[in-house]
Amino acid sequence: MGFIKNSNLKIVFLLTLVISISLPVTVAFAQQADTSSQVTDTAATVGDVAVPADTSAASDTTAVATDSVAATSSVGATPTATTQEEGKVSLDPQVYTNFFYYLLIVFLVCVLVAVVGKIVQVYELTRRMNGRDTTYYLYNLHANLFLVCLVVGLYGVYWSYAHHGAQSMRDAATEHGVRIDTMFMITTVITTIVLVLTHIGLFGFAFKYRATPSRKAYFYPHNNTIEKVWTIVPAVVLTVLVLFGFFTWRSITNVSEEDQKNALHIEVIGEQFAWTVRYPGRDGQIGERNYRLTTPLNSLGIDFNDKTAWDDQLGGEIVLPVNKPVRVQISSKDILHSFYIPDFRVQMNAVPGMKTYFQFTPTVTTEEMRDKLGDYNYNFVMLCAKICGGGHYNMQKTVRVVTEEEYQAWLNEQPYFFTEDLRKEFQASQVSSEEEVAEKKLLANAN
C-alpha cells in the first residue's frame, strides 16, 4: 500500500478509518441499550401479573412471562437483548454480528480508498511518461474540489433551514416569546450572512489564487486596513447583538410591582427527580417555606405559622388560564435544576436556598395549539434544563392552558396541602413549643 506515502491520501485514509470504526461501536451499543430497555419494560409488565397460589397457575404465568420476553427480543431486525445468568450480564450474539458487519463496511471503505489511490498513482505515472506536468494539475484538481465543497456546503445550509427550520422555530405561546423569537431570528440572519460570505471568501480565495506556473506566492505579512476591518466590524455586530439581547431580557424580567400583584402566583419546586407545584388559595398568596420545618409529612417545609399557607393547593399538573399573567416562584430542595417550558420561551434556574421568578402571559390554549399543529395529543411540557442525575429525563410535568372557567373548575378539584395529618402534626408542634416556653419561664423565675 505505497499510496499511503502520499500525504493527502494518508489524511483521507486515517479520517475514514477513525470515523468508520467509531460508527459501528456506537450503533451496536445504542441498539443494545434500546433493546435492553425494551426487555426491562416487558419484565415490568410481566411483574404486574398476579401470581396464583397453586403451582400449576404459577407455571403458566412463568410460561407467559417467558413468551413475552421472547416476543420482545424478536421484534425488529437486529435484536440485541441482554440476558442475566447467575448475576452476570452477557451480550446477545447479534451485537457481535452487528459489530463485524460494520467492521466489514469499514474494510470495504478502506479498500475503495486504496483503489482510488492506486488509480491516482497510475494517472501520475502516465502523465510523467508522456512528459506532462504532474504538479500543477493536482493544484487545479484541489481548487475545483474547493468549489464543489462550497456549493455542496451552501446547499446544505439551505437544506437544513428548509427541512429543519420549522422544527426549531414553532410559534411561541406567550407574549414575551414573540420578542425572544424576533431576537433569535435577527441573530440567525446575521450569523447566516456571515457564514455564507466567509465561506465564499475562503473557498473562492483558494480557487482563484491556486498555484500556476506563471504566478508565485506573495508574502503579505500585515495590512492595517484589513486588520481594522475584521476587528471593528465583528466587534460592532457582536455589541449590537449583546445589547439587543440584554434589553430584551430586561424588558421580560423587570416586571413592575403593579403587574406582579395582578399576576397569578404559583410555586414550582424541583428535586431529584420531580417537580412539585403549589397554588395559592383564595387569598392569592403562597405561604412561606423553611427547610428546617421539613418532615415526612411536610415535605416542602411549609411554615404553617403563616396562615396564608393554610389554603395552598397542590397541582398534579400545571394548569394556567389563557391571557392572564402568571408569576412563577422557582426553587429547589436539593441541587441545581432549571424550570424550562420550550413553547413558552421560559427558562429559569431553580437554585437551592434561593427564590427565582419568571412572569409570563400564555396566549394560546392547549386546544388551539393542537388544532394549529394537527396533533390532538400534543401537550405543553415543563422540563428540567440542567442535567441533575440519572433520573433527569424523568423531570417532566404537563402544562395545560385553558379558559378562565376551565381553570377555576380544575382548581376547585385540587387537594389542599394542609391535610388533616399535617394539622395534627402542626398542633402537636405548637403544644410542644408552648410547653418549652413555659418550662423556660419557670426556670427563669426559679433563678
Phi, psi and omega per residue, in radians:
M1 nan 1.101 -3.115
G2 -1.200 -0.279 -3.109
F3 -1.133 -0.348 -3.120
I4 -1.199 -0.309 3.090
K5 -1.092 -0.467 3.074
N6 -1.221 2.150 -3.011
S7 -1.081 -0.685 -3.125
N8 -1.120 -0.799 3.138
L9 -1.170 -0.559 3.124
K10 -1.107 -0.767 3.137
I11 -1.092 -0.810 3.131
V12 -1.047 -0.765 -3.115
F13 -1.086 -0.810 -3.099
L14 -1.149 -0.754 3.118
L15 -1.082 -0.760 3.121
T16 -1.074 -0.730 -3.111
L17 -1.129 -0.815 -3.110
V18 -1.104 -0.835 -3.115
I19 -1.122 -0.731 -3.081
S20 -1.214 -0.627 3.138
I21 -1.246 -0.660 -3.137
S22 -1.190 -0.517 -3.099
L23 -1.116 -0.926 -3.077
P24 -1.120 -0.637 -3.132
V25 -1.118 -0.771 3.135
T26 -1.104 -0.811 -3.109
V27 -1.125 -0.739 -3.095
A28 -1.084 -0.815 -3.105
F29 -1.294 -0.497 3.048
A30 -1.145 -0.732 3.100
Q31 -1.129 -0.678 3.124
Q32 -1.075 -0.770 -3.131
A33 -1.141 -0.725 -3.140
D34 -1.082 -0.810 -3.101
T35 -1.234 -0.573 3.083
S36 -1.074 -0.721 3.110
S37 -1.131 -0.610 3.098
Q38 -1.120 -0.750 -3.141
V39 -1.144 -0.677 3.106
T40 -1.084 -0.745 3.113
D41 -1.096 -0.717 3.132
T42 -1.121 -0.716 3.129
A43 -1.106 -0.678 3.115
A44 -1.121 -0.680 3.131
T45 -1.145 -0.774 3.134
V46 -1.127 -0.595 -3.128
G47 -1.116 -0.368 -3.141
D48 -1.369 -0.198 -3.121
V49 -1.254 2.271 3.141
A50 -1.264 2.305 -3.127
V51 -1.599 2.085 -3.127
P52 -1.190 2.968 -3.078
A53 -1.327 -0.651 -3.038
D54 -1.381 2.708 -3.040
T55 -1.183 -0.676 -3.095
S56 -1.106 -0.747 3.118
A57 -1.120 -0.677 3.103
A58 -1.087 -0.685 3.108
S59 -1.115 -0.697 3.114
D60 -1.097 -0.738 3.130
T61 -1.089 -0.718 3.108
T62 -1.089 -0.702 3.116
A63 -1.103 -0.719 3.111
V64 -1.084 -0.752 3.129
A65 -1.072 -0.733 3.132
T66 -1.114 -0.764 3.116
D67 -1.082 -0.687 -3.118
S68 -1.118 -0.764 3.130
V69 -1.142 -0.693 3.118
A70 -1.125 -0.712 3.116
A71 -1.124 -0.680 3.129
T72 -1.138 -0.722 -3.110
S73 -1.207 -0.329 -3.134
S74 -1.575 -0.099 -3.130
V75 -1.299 2.403 3.091
G76 1.579 2.979 -3.075
A77 -1.465 -0.470 -3.055
T78 -2.263 1.424 3.126
P79 -1.185 2.332 -3.123
T80 -2.385 0.773 -3.071
A81 -1.194 2.565 3.050
T82 -1.715 2.513 3.104
T83 -2.134 2.649 3.125
Q84 -1.982 2.133 3.088
E85 -2.267 2.056 3.121
E86 0.984 0.728 3.073
G87 1.384 0.010 -3.134
K88 -1.912 2.461 3.130
V89 -1.682 2.165 3.127
S90 -2.052 2.485 -3.126
L91 -1.383 2.513 3.048
D92 -1.130 2.461 3.127
P93 -0.969 -0.432 -3.129
Q94 -1.117 -0.483 3.099
V95 -1.063 -0.783 3.136
Y96 -1.196 -0.624 3.090
T97 -1.064 -0.798 3.110
N98 -1.061 -0.740 -3.110
F99 -1.061 -0.844 -3.105
F100 -1.245 -0.455 3.054
Y101 -1.117 -0.845 3.125
Y102 -1.226 -0.524 3.062
L103 -1.120 -0.636 3.072
L104 -1.133 -0.685 3.088
I105 -1.084 -0.726 3.091
V106 -1.024 -0.785 -3.127
F107 -1.077 -0.744 3.139
L108 -1.134 -0.658 3.080
V109 -1.098 -0.740 3.121
C110 -1.097 -0.706 3.103
V111 -1.105 -0.714 3.111
L112 -1.072 -0.757 3.092
V113 -1.073 -0.711 3.136
A114 -1.117 -0.716 3.130
V115 -1.109 -0.786 3.111
V116 -1.067 -0.719 3.109
G117 -1.066 -0.739 3.118
K118 -1.139 -0.681 3.116
I119 -1.086 -0.741 3.111
V120 -1.090 -0.731 3.119
Q121 -1.090 -0.753 3.123
V122 -1.096 -0.695 3.120
Y123 -1.120 -0.705 3.100
E124 -1.086 -0.829 -3.127
L125 -1.082 -0.671 3.132
T126 -1.111 -0.728 3.121
R127 -1.133 -0.701 3.125
R128 -1.138 -0.729 -3.134
M129 -1.116 -0.514 3.128
N130 -1.574 0.080 3.112
G131 1.259 0.439 -3.112
R132 -1.755 2.915 -3.089
D133 -1.163 2.407 3.137
T134 -2.080 0.144 -3.097
T135 -1.993 -0.979 -3.014
Y136 -1.265 -0.396 3.108
Y137 -1.170 -0.535 3.066
L138 -1.197 -0.658 3.079
Y139 -1.075 -0.743 3.102
N140 -1.109 -0.703 3.115
L141 -1.065 -0.811 -3.137
H142 -1.109 -0.690 3.137
A143 -1.105 -0.739 3.106
N144 -1.160 -0.627 3.076
L145 -1.130 -0.603 3.062
F146 -1.045 -0.748 3.119
L147 -1.122 -0.722 3.113
V148 -1.064 -0.790 3.128
C149 -1.102 -0.644 3.116
L150 -1.095 -0.826 -3.126
V151 -1.116 -0.784 -3.141
V152 -1.106 -0.720 -3.137
G153 -1.129 -0.768 3.128
L154 -1.156 -0.636 3.069
Y155 -1.140 -0.638 3.094
G156 -1.090 -0.668 3.076
V157 -1.086 -0.826 3.120
Y158 -1.070 -0.789 -3.096
W159 -1.093 -0.723 -3.127
S160 -1.154 -0.671 3.097
Y161 -1.202 -0.722 -3.080
A162 -1.195 -0.624 -3.027
H163 -1.731 -0.504 -3.073
H164 -2.013 -0.126 -3.117
G165 -1.063 -0.741 -3.121
A166 -1.162 -0.520 -3.140
Q167 -1.209 -0.611 -3.089
S168 -1.564 -0.199 -3.069
M169 -2.295 1.089 3.015
R170 -1.316 2.610 -3.101
D171 -1.005 2.420 3.122
A172 -1.224 2.618 -3.106
A173 -1.883 0.342 3.115
T174 -2.377 2.876 3.141
E175 -1.130 -0.897 -3.091
H176 -1.211 -0.366 -3.138
G177 -1.064 -0.506 3.100
V178 -1.106 -0.717 3.112
R179 -1.181 -0.685 3.091
I180 -1.072 -0.774 -3.129
D181 -1.138 -0.678 3.098
T182 -1.073 -0.785 3.104
M183 -1.076 -0.731 -3.137
F184 -1.125 -0.743 -3.111
M185 -1.155 -0.724 3.112
I186 -1.091 -0.767 3.110
T187 -1.089 -0.735 -3.139
T188 -1.126 -0.732 3.133
V189 -1.098 -0.792 -3.124
I190 -1.107 -0.820 -3.116
T191 -1.171 -0.562 3.103
T192 -1.185 -0.737 3.093
I193 -1.056 -0.778 3.115
V194 -1.092 -0.734 3.124
L195 -1.033 -0.852 -3.087
V196 -1.146 -0.860 -3.109
L197 -1.116 -0.698 -3.139
T198 -1.105 -0.772 -3.104
H199 -1.276 -0.591 3.041
I200 -1.092 -0.741 3.102
G201 -1.113 -0.778 -3.101
L202 -1.138 -0.940 -3.077
F203 -1.257 -0.636 3.103
G204 -1.142 -0.657 3.095
F205 -1.093 -0.787 -3.131
A206 -1.108 -0.586 3.132
F207 -1.318 -0.814 -3.039
K208 -1.203 -0.683 -3.032
Y209 -1.834 0.606 3.042
R210 -1.194 2.755 -3.084
A211 -1.217 2.386 3.045
T212 -2.368 2.808 3.141
P213 -1.055 -0.464 -3.067
S214 -1.682 -0.008 -3.101
R215 -2.275 2.327 3.107
K216 -1.934 2.698 3.131
A217 -1.186 2.451 3.138
Y218 -1.904 2.201 -3.128
F219 -1.360 2.014 -3.023
Y220 -2.176 1.461 -2.952
P221 -1.269 -0.567 -3.010
H222 -2.799 2.568 3.050
N223 -2.617 2.035 -3.059
N224 -1.086 -0.698 -3.106
T225 -1.091 -0.827 3.132
I226 -1.095 -0.728 3.133
E227 -1.055 -0.737 3.141
K228 -1.156 -0.736 -3.095
V229 -1.097 -0.895 -3.054
W230 -1.419 0.018 2.985
T231 -1.746 -0.817 -3.051
I232 -1.273 -0.780 -3.087
V233 -1.062 -0.900 3.089
P234 -1.076 -0.629 -3.139
A235 -1.104 -0.738 3.135
V236 -1.137 -0.796 -3.124
V237 -1.078 -0.803 -3.133
L238 -1.142 -0.653 3.104
T239 -1.092 -0.761 3.121
V240 -1.075 -0.765 -3.134
L241 -1.135 -0.741 -3.136
V242 -1.123 -0.793 3.124
L243 -1.128 -0.690 3.099
F244 -1.035 -0.828 3.115
G245 -1.133 -0.679 -3.121
F246 -1.101 -0.859 -3.107
F247 -1.224 -0.567 3.070
T248 -1.132 -0.758 -3.138
W249 -1.143 -0.718 3.129
R250 -1.131 -0.667 3.137
S251 -1.151 -0.413 -3.130
I252 -1.536 -0.721 -2.999
T253 -1.619 -0.431 3.118
N254 -1.510 1.611 -3.076
V255 -1.786 2.367 -3.141
S256 -1.160 2.748 -3.127
E257 -1.093 -0.637 3.133
E258 -1.126 -0.742 3.110
D259 -1.167 -0.594 3.094
Q260 -1.125 -0.711 -3.134
K261 -1.173 -0.589 -3.098
N262 -1.394 -0.172 -3.071
A263 -1.489 2.708 2.985
L264 -1.335 2.170 -3.110
H265 -1.708 2.241 2.994
I266 -2.344 2.781 3.126
E267 -2.087 2.358 3.091
V268 -2.152 2.143 -3.089
I269 -2.063 2.209 3.137
G270 -1.738 2.575 3.014
E271 -2.732 2.870 3.119
Q272 -1.300 1.994 -0.039
F273 -2.290 1.295 -3.077
A274 -2.756 2.875 3.037
W275 -2.033 2.438 3.026
T276 -2.012 2.295 -3.078
V277 -2.023 2.249 -3.122
R278 -2.126 2.246 3.107
Y279 -1.849 2.544 3.068
P280 -1.292 2.763 3.094
G281 -1.488 -2.612 -3.084
R282 -1.133 -0.448 -3.124
D283 -1.324 -0.195 3.114
G284 1.264 0.209 -3.127
Q285 -2.119 2.515 3.124
I286 -1.669 2.296 -3.140
G287 -1.151 2.743 -3.128
E288 -1.318 2.725 3.094
R289 -2.099 2.641 3.072
N290 -2.526 2.038 -3.048
Y291 -1.053 -0.386 3.126
R292 -1.210 -0.329 -3.118
L293 -1.615 0.099 -3.109
T294 -1.168 2.256 3.077
T295 -2.384 2.991 3.083
P296 -0.971 -0.619 3.103
L297 -1.438 -0.727 -3.125
N298 -1.699 1.274 -3.010
S299 -1.193 -0.384 3.135
L300 -1.599 -0.137 -3.110
G301 1.172 0.694 -3.121
I302 -1.305 2.338 -3.138
D303 -1.519 1.797 -3.094
F304 -1.413 -0.008 2.926
N305 -1.167 -0.423 3.022
D306 -1.478 1.856 -3.012
K307 -1.163 -0.282 3.076
T308 -1.162 -0.269 3.137
A309 -1.479 -0.205 -3.033
W310 -1.166 -0.523 -3.103
D311 -1.845 0.226 3.097
D312 -1.147 2.511 -3.074
Q313 -2.086 2.666 3.109
L314 -1.721 2.453 3.100
G315 -2.001 2.167 3.075
G316 -1.209 -0.372 3.043
E317 -2.473 3.012 3.087
I318 -1.705 2.018 3.107
V319 -2.040 2.227 -3.047
L320 -2.236 2.504 3.050
P321 -1.393 2.454 -3.099
V322 -1.255 2.566 3.074
N323 1.061 0.443 3.062
K324 -2.165 2.309 -3.133
P325 -1.066 2.443 3.133
V326 -2.211 2.210 3.096
R327 -1.955 2.036 -3.072
V328 -1.762 2.197 3.023
Q329 -1.670 2.131 -2.947
I330 -2.068 2.362 3.077
S331 -2.702 3.093 -3.104
S332 -2.391 2.606 3.129
K333 -1.627 -0.349 -3.030
D334 -2.322 -1.286 -3.073
I335 -2.151 -3.080 -3.101
L336 -1.249 2.222 3.008
H337 -2.178 -3.127 3.129
S338 -2.541 2.134 3.138
F339 -1.390 2.023 -2.972
Y340 -2.461 2.095 3.030
I341 -2.147 1.752 -3.012
P342 -0.991 -0.798 -3.085
D343 -1.137 -0.428 -3.130
F344 -1.598 -0.114 -3.023
R345 0.969 0.803 -3.120
V346 -2.067 2.230 3.031
Q347 -2.691 2.251 3.116
M348 -2.670 2.388 -3.123
N349 -1.178 2.485 2.996
A350 -1.773 1.907 -2.977
V351 -1.893 2.272 3.099
P352 -1.063 2.346 3.100
G353 1.299 0.220 -3.083
M354 -2.544 2.458 3.084
K355 -1.704 2.262 2.994
T356 -2.099 2.780 -3.025
Y357 -2.350 2.635 2.976
F358 -2.575 2.228 -3.137
Q359 -2.015 2.347 -3.119
F360 -2.650 2.926 3.139
T361 -2.236 1.921 3.082
P362 -1.146 2.409 -3.119
T363 -2.083 -0.118 -3.102
V364 -2.281 2.204 3.077
T365 -1.304 2.855 3.118
T366 -1.056 -0.720 -3.134
E367 -1.140 -0.685 3.115
E368 -1.139 -0.688 3.110
M369 -1.168 -0.654 3.096
R370 -1.106 -0.732 3.103
D371 -1.125 -0.704 -3.110
K372 -1.153 -0.693 -3.113
L373 -1.505 -0.282 -3.059
G374 1.255 0.353 -3.141
D375 -2.133 1.859 -3.014
Y376 -1.563 0.186 2.980
N377 -1.942 0.090 -3.048
Y378 -1.287 2.468 3.078
N379 -2.393 2.544 2.903
F380 -1.191 2.517 -3.084
V381 -2.315 2.393 2.985
M382 -1.682 2.288 -3.082
L383 -2.156 2.999 2.966
C384 -1.806 2.160 -3.085
A385 -1.717 0.233 3.052
K386 -2.110 2.242 3.120
I387 -1.204 1.910 -2.960
C388 -2.020 0.202 3.115
G389 2.426 -2.996 -3.036
G390 -1.131 -0.504 -3.136
G391 -1.733 0.330 -3.108
H392 -0.950 -0.710 -3.097
Y393 -1.080 -0.358 -3.040
N394 -1.571 -0.046 -3.120
M395 -1.438 1.357 -3.136
Q396 -2.298 2.608 3.064
K397 -2.609 2.354 -3.129
T398 -1.208 2.432 3.082
V399 -2.065 2.166 3.115
R400 -2.055 2.304 3.046
V401 -1.892 2.144 -3.023
V402 -2.314 3.103 3.068
T403 -1.289 2.890 -3.123
E404 -1.050 -0.699 3.137
E405 -1.130 -0.766 3.125
E406 -1.147 -0.634 3.124
Y407 -1.116 -0.811 -3.131
Q408 -1.116 -0.695 3.110
A409 -1.115 -0.709 3.111
W410 -1.157 -0.772 -3.082
L411 -1.093 -0.638 -3.137
N412 -1.129 -0.339 -3.122
E413 -1.635 -0.107 -3.071
Q414 -1.430 2.519 -3.094
P415 -1.326 2.694 3.043
Y416 -1.432 2.552 3.097
F417 -1.275 -0.573 -3.089
F418 -1.425 1.365 -3.086
T419 -1.345 3.070 -3.136
E420 -1.098 -0.707 3.120
D421 -1.101 -0.694 3.112
L422 -1.190 -0.592 3.081
R423 -1.084 -0.773 3.120
K424 -1.104 -0.745 3.131
E425 -1.112 -0.705 -3.135
F426 -1.171 -0.737 3.129
Q427 -1.115 -0.687 3.115
A428 -1.122 -0.697 3.121
S429 -1.179 -0.584 3.100
Q430 -1.167 -0.734 3.129
V431 -1.101 -0.781 3.141
S432 -1.123 -0.618 3.116
S433 -1.166 -0.727 3.126
E434 -1.141 -0.667 3.114
E435 -1.140 -0.706 3.109
E436 -1.098 -0.722 3.119
V437 -1.099 -0.758 -3.128
A438 -1.101 -0.733 3.131
E439 -1.102 -0.708 3.132
K440 -1.127 -0.670 3.111
K441 -1.142 -0.727 3.128
L442 -1.087 -0.772 3.134
L443 -1.108 -0.663 3.139
A444 -1.167 -0.707 3.128
N445 -1.193 -0.623 3.137
A446 -1.155 -0.633 3.136
N447 -1.317 nan nan
